[in-house]
Amino acid sequence: MENKNFKIGDVVFLNSGSPQMTITQLTETHATVTYWNTDVFKFEEGVFLIETISLVMY
């Protein structure tokens, strides 16, 4: 699924400046992301409101 700003596979970060995350699922209002947790050295998932994330620009 795509929403107007994001698609699965996009690399994003929280507007608070968190580490880069990859979108794995999307709804109209939320994105499920996977990211590397450096504190415990493993991949983790989180669900965030669309308006709290931004695309990573290279």
TIMI-2910 file (N, C-alpha, C, CB; in pm, 1 decimal, decimal comma, always signed):
<rs>
+----------+----------+----------+----------+----------+----------+----------+----------+----------+----------+----------+----------+------+
!      n_x !      n_y !      n_z !     ca_x !     ca_y !     ca_z !      c_x !      c_y !      c_z !     cb_x !     cb_y !     cb_z ! resn !
+----------+----------+----------+----------+----------+----------+----------+----------+----------+----------+----------+----------+------+
!    +83,4 !   -118,3 !     +0,0 !     +0,0 !     +0,0 !     +0,0 !    +87,9 !   +124,7 !     +0,0 !    -94,9 !     -0,2 !   +121,2 !  Met !
!    +39,4 !   +230,4 !    -62,4 !   +106,7 !   +359,4 !    -58,8 !    +12,7 !   +462,0 !     +1,6 !   +152,5 !   +402,9 !   -200,5 !  Glu !
!    +67,7 !   +559,7 !    +67,7 !    -13,6 !   +674,5 !   +100,9 !    +43,2 !   +790,8 !    +22,5 !    -15,7 !   +703,0 !   +255,3 !  Asn !
!    -11,4 !   +909,5 !    +36,4 !    +26,6 !  +1019,3 !    -51,9 !   +172,3 !  +1062,4 !    -41,3 !    -59,5 !  +1135,5 !    -24,1 !  Lys !
!   +237,1 !  +1032,3 !    +71,3 !   +374,4 !  +1078,4 !    +90,2 !   +478,2 !   +967,2 !    +96,3 !   +382,3 !  +1158,0 !   +214,5 !  Asn !
!   +437,5 !   +846,3 !   +130,0 !   +532,7 !   +739,6 !   +156,7 !   +494,2 !   +612,0 !    +84,3 !   +542,7 !   +713,7 !   +305,7 !  Phe !
!   +594,1 !   +522,4 !    +69,4 !   +568,2 !   +388,8 !    +15,4 !   +654,4 !   +289,0 !    +92,0 !   +597,9 !   +382,5 !   -138,9 !  Lys !
!   +618,4 !   +162,8 !    +85,4 !   +695,6 !    +58,2 !   +151,3 !   +837,3 !    +58,6 !    +94,3 !   +628,4 !    -81,4 !   +133,0 !  Ile !
!   +935,5 !    +50,8 !   +181,9 !  +1075,5 !    +54,0 !   +141,3 !  +1141,6 !   +189,6 !   +158,1 !  +1086,9 !    +11,9 !     -0,1 !  Gly !
!  +1061,4 !   +294,9 !   +178,4 !  +1120,0 !   +427,0 !   +201,1 !  +1202,3 !   +427,4 !   +329,3 !  +1010,0 !   +534,8 !   +208,0 !  Asp !
!  +1313,2 !   +500,0 !   +326,6 !  +1395,0 !   +520,1 !   +446,1 !  +1350,8 !   +652,6 !   +507,5 !  +1550,5 !   +519,9 !   +412,4 !  Val !
!  +1314,5 !   +648,5 !   +635,6 !  +1258,0 !   +764,8 !   +703,4 !  +1322,1 !   +782,9 !   +840,5 !  +1105,3 !   +750,6 !   +717,2 !  Val !
!  +1292,0 !   +894,0 !   +904,7 !  +1330,3 !   +914,6 !  +1043,9 !  +1217,3 !   +989,0 !  +1112,5 !  +1465,4 !   +993,2 !  +1055,7 !  Phe !
!  +1210,0 !   +976,5 !  +1246,0 !  +1111,5 !  +1053,0 !  +1321,8 !  +1151,3 !  +1199,0 !  +1320,2 !  +1099,2 !  +1000,8 !  +1467,2 !  Leu !
!  +1054,8 !  +1287,3 !  +1326,3 !  +1085,1 !  +1430,4 !  +1329,0 !  +1168,7 !  +1468,7 !  +1450,0 !   +956,9 !  +1510,9 !  +1327,9 !  Asn !
!  +1172,4 !  +1382,2 !  +1551,0 !  +1255,9 !  +1408,4 !  +1668,6 !  +1403,1 !  +1377,0 !  +1643,0 !  +1206,1 !  +1326,8 !  +1787,0 !  Ser !
!  +1435,2 !  +1320,1 !  +1525,7 !  +1573,9 !  +1295,7 !  +1489,9 !  +1625,8 !  +1158,1 !  +1524,8 !  +1658,3 !  +1395,4 !  +1554,6 !  Gly !
!  +1540,6 !  +1060,0 !  +1529,6 !  +1581,2 !   +923,3 !  +1563,2 !  +1664,2 !   +861,5 !  +1451,4 !  +1458,2 !   +836,4 !  +1591,3 !  Ser !
!  +1718,9 !   +741,3 !  +1472,3 !  +1795,0 !   +673,8 !  +1365,8 !  +1708,0 !   +646,5 !  +1243,2 !  +1854,1 !   +541,9 !  +1418,0 !  Pro !
!  +1774,5 !   +624,2 !  +1131,5 !  +1702,2 !   +591,6 !  +1008,4 !  +1624,9 !   +461,9 !  +1024,6 !  +1799,0 !   +580,9 !   +889,7 !  Gln !
!  +1504,8 !   +459,1 !   +965,0 !  +1416,6 !   +343,4 !   +972,6 !  +1362,4 !   +315,7 !   +833,1 !  +1300,5 !   +366,7 !  +1074,6 !  Met !
!  +1322,4 !   +191,0 !   +806,8 !  +1264,5 !   +153,3 !   +678,6 !  +1118,1 !   +118,0 !   +697,7 !  +1341,3 !    +35,1 !   +615,6 !  Thr !
!  +1031,0 !   +175,3 !   +612,9 !   +887,6 !   +145,8 !   +621,1 !   +862,3 !     +4,9 !   +569,5 !   +804,3 !   +249,5 !   +540,3 !  Ile !
!   +791,6 !    -76,8 !   +650,2 !   +759,0 !   -213,7 !   +610,5 !   +609,7 !   -234,5 !   +589,8 !   +809,4 !   -310,7 !   +714,2 !  Thr !
!   +525,4 !   -150,0 !   +649,2 !   +379,9 !   -156,2 !   +631,1 !   +324,2 !    -15,1 !   +641,4 !   +312,8 !   -250,5 !   +736,9 !  Gln !
!   +213,1 !     +9,3 !   +569,6 !   +149,3 !   +140,7 !   +573,2 !     -1,2 !   +128,6 !   +586,1 !   +184,3 !   +220,2 !   +448,4 !  Leu !
!    -60,4 !   +220,8 !   +659,2 !   -204,8 !   +242,1 !   +656,5 !   -224,7 !   +388,9 !   +621,3 !   -274,1 !   +204,1 !   +795,1 !  Thr !
!   -347,7 !   +434,7 !   +623,4 !   -373,6 !   +575,9 !   +594,4 !   -311,0 !   +668,3 !   +698,4 !   -523,3 !   +601,0 !   +587,3 !  Glu !
!   -298,0 !   +621,0 !   +822,1 !   -254,1 !   +709,2 !   +930,5 !   -124,1 !   +667,4 !   +998,4 !   -360,8 !   +717,2 !  +1032,8 !  Thr !
!    -81,5 !   +542,1 !   +980,4 !    +34,9 !   +489,7 !  +1053,1 !   +133,9 !   +420,5 !   +959,2 !    -10,5 !   +391,7 !  +1162,0 !  His !
!   +260,2 !   +418,4 !  +1001,7 !   +364,6 !   +344,6 !   +930,3 !   +431,8 !   +249,7 !  +1028,7 !   +469,4 !   +441,9 !   +865,4 !  Ala !
!   +448,5 !   +124,5 !   +987,4 !   +528,3 !    +29,5 !  +1064,2 !   +669,0 !    +35,1 !  +1007,2 !   +468,5 !   -117,0 !  +1058,2 !  Thr !
!   +767,6 !    +49,7 !  +1094,7 !   +905,8 !    +65,0 !  +1050,6 !   +995,6 !    -36,3 !  +1119,6 !   +955,7 !   +207,0 !  +1077,9 !  Val !
!  +1106,1 !    -69,1 !  +1053,0 !  +1209,8 !   -154,2 !  +1110,5 !  +1335,7 !    -69,8 !  +1123,1 !  +1235,1 !   -282,7 !  +1022,8 !  Thr !
!  +1405,4 !    -85,2 !  +1235,0 !  +1527,4 !     -7,7 !  +1258,0 !  +1625,3 !    -90,3 !  +1340,7 !  +1495,5 !   +126,7 !  +1329,4 !  Tyr !
!  +1753,3 !    -52,8 !  +1333,0 !  +1858,1 !   -120,0 !  +1408,7 !  +1871,0 !    -51,6 !  +1544,1 !  +1994,0 !   -118,2 !  +1331,7 !  Trp !
!  +1847,1 !   -126,0 !  +1651,7 !  +1859,6 !    -73,6 !  +1787,5 !  +2003,4 !    -95,8 !  +1833,3 !  +1757,3 !   -142,2 !  +1885,4 !  Asn !
!  +2080,3 !    +11,5 !  +1840,4 !  +2222,4 !     +0,0 !  +1875,6 !  +2244,0 !    -32,3 !  +2023,1 !  +2294,6 !   +128,4 !  +1841,2 !  Thr !
!  +2142,8 !    -11,8 !  +2106,4 !  +2156,6 !    -44,5 !  +2248,8 !  +2155,4 !   -194,6 !  +2273,4 !  +2045,3 !    +21,1 !  +2328,7 !  Asp !
!  +2077,0 !   -268,5 !  +2193,6 !  +2065,0 !   -413,6 !  +2214,7 !  +2113,7 !   -494,3 !  +2093,8 !  +1919,6 !   -449,9 !  +2245,1 !  Val !
!  +2164,1 !   -424,3 !  +1990,6 !  +2222,7 !   -487,3 !  +1871,3 !  +2127,9 !   -584,8 !  +1803,1 !  +2349,9 !   -559,5 !  +1908,5 !  Phe !
!  +2006,4 !   -536,8 !  +1773,3 !  +1910,8 !   -617,1 !  +1696,7 !  +1812,1 !   -525,3 !  +1626,1 !  +1836,0 !   -717,0 !  +1788,5 !  Lys !
!  +1746,9 !   -581,8 !  +1522,3 !  +1642,3 !   -508,0 !  +1453,2 !  +1515,6 !   -510,0 !  +1536,3 !  +1616,4 !   -566,6 !  +1313,4 !  Phe !
!  +1444,6 !   -398,3 !  +1536,6 !  +1318,2 !   -387,9 !  +1607,6 !  +1216,7 !   -319,7 !  +1517,8 !  +1334,9 !   -310,8 !  +1740,7 !  Glu !
!  +1088,5 !   -333,8 !  +1553,0 !   +980,8 !   -269,7 !  +1479,4 !   +910,8 !   -168,7 !  +1567,9 !   +881,2 !   -373,6 !  +1427,0 !  Glu !
!   +856,1 !    -66,9 !  +1505,3 !   +775,6 !    +31,8 !  +1575,2 !   +666,0 !    +81,3 !  +1483,5 !   +862,1 !   +148,8 !  +1624,8 !  Gly !
!   +558,8 !   +133,4 !  +1542,0 !   +447,7 !   +189,8 !  +1465,8 !   +435,8 !   +337,1 !  +1503,2 !   +313,4 !   +112,7 !  +1493,6 !  Val !
!   +431,7 !   +422,9 !  +1401,1 !   +429,1 !   +566,8 !  +1424,4 !   +323,1 !   +633,0 !  +1338,1 !   +566,3 !   +628,4 !  +1396,5 !  Phe !
!   +269,9 !   +744,7 !  +1384,6 !   +179,2 !   +825,3 !  +1304,0 !   +254,6 !   +881,0 !  +1183,8 !   +117,1 !   +939,9 !  +1388,1 !  Leu !
!   +189,6 !   +883,6 !  +1068,7 !   +251,8 !   +933,3 !   +945,5 !   +307,3 !  +1074,5 !   +964,2 !   +150,5 !   +931,8 !   +830,3 !  Ile !
!   +233,4 !  +1160,8 !  +1034,1 !   +279,2 !  +1299,8 !  +1045,3 !   +402,1 !  +1317,2 !  +1133,3 !   +168,5 !  +1384,7 !  +1099,1 !  Glu !
!   +446,5 !  +1211,6 !  +1201,4 !   +566,2 !  +1223,0 !  +1285,9 !   +692,8 !  +1174,1 !  +1216,6 !   +546,2 !  +1145,3 !  +1414,0 !  Thr !
!   +683,6 !  +1132,3 !  +1089,5 !   +802,2 !  +1084,5 !  +1018,4 !   +829,7 !  +1169,7 !   +895,2 !   +785,1 !   +937,5 !   +978,0 !  Ile !
!   +954,4 !  +1168,2 !   +851,4 !   +997,7 !  +1241,8 !   +732,9 !  +1086,4 !  +1151,3 !   +648,5 !  +1073,0 !  +1372,4 !   +772,0 !  Ser !
!  +1086,1 !  +1174,2 !   +517,2 !  +1174,8 !  +1100,3 !   +427,9 !  +1318,7 !  +1142,0 !   +451,1 !  +1135,8 !  +1122,6 !   +281,1 !  Leu !
!  +1410,6 !  +1046,9 !   +437,8 !  +1553,4 !  +1078,0 !   +442,0 !  +1592,2 !  +1127,1 !   +303,3 !  +1639,8 !   +952,7 !   +485,4 !  Val !
!  +1652,0 !  +1243,3 !   +296,2 !  +1693,3 !  +1300,1 !   +167,9 !  +1844,3 !  +1284,4 !   +153,3 !  +1651,6 !  +1450,3 !   +156,6 !  Met !
!  +1887,2 !  +1222,7 !    +44,2 !  +2030,2 !  +1204,0 !    +19,3 !  +2081,5 !  +1309,0 !    -74,7 !  +2058,2 !  +1065,6 !    -37,0 !  Tyr !
+----------+----------+----------+----------+----------+----------+----------+----------+----------+----------+----------+----------+------+
</rs>
